[in-house]
Amino acid sequence: MNGRPLVYLILGAAGSGRREVVADLIEGGLGAEDRALVIPAAGEAPAAADAKLSIPGRWRREGERMEAPSIEGATHVFVIADGRANPIDQIEAFRGWVGMSGGELARIICVIDCGLAAKHPPLRAWFDACVHFADVVLLNRREGIENKWMSDFQAHYTAQFLPCLFELVKAGHVRNPALILEPQPRRLSHVFDEEQDWVVTGDDEEEAEGDEEIEAHPEEDPYLVRRPGGRRVKEIPDIAKFLA
């Protein structure tokens, strides 16, 4: 770790039990010598699990920038995304912040509210976006959900051969917290990779004639690409419309 705090971004909808899960990860996955900080988004409502967490303050997004409390002295930092806001906008801001925070990105963890997903099928595109960036997907809030729905939901992702790890949450607990916290990238997205794939643009035939230069630039994640007007090419639902 080279003395730098390990930083975890926690995605998921408001009310999905993310801070309860984080409290479990800290208690079951870290040692007595570790110091964990939890930084929720400014828009996140208080949660019962907050009493178990060390929260130095909240973070907020200012345009494309993320402003957050200092993480100096921590060994592990858990950044809780705003569960009522667009996760893509937040990931874009988080990417800039984590590079300047003094920390090192360990993993992105997505907590799925299965009850919410089952009730609102149009939200599949929202969850797809979160899973695209996640190293670990934790299936929570499964009470009353039919086994067939759970099987179909997981099959939607396993059929894509995604590299991320899927685990169940039971009563706020994960089976192996240390496995969840292991700082090994398993995400499909490469936006946080130090070495990204490059895309070559330009026509080889025209280049041979000297009419056009061939250019190479880092490959842009499909969820981050914007149209000329500023809207994203891959748009996702506004989750706030589906929350109480």
Order of alpha helices (4+ residues) and beta strands (2+ residues): beta-alpha-beta-beta-beta-beta-alpha-beta-alpha-alpha-beta-alpha-beta-beta-alpha-beta-alpha-beta
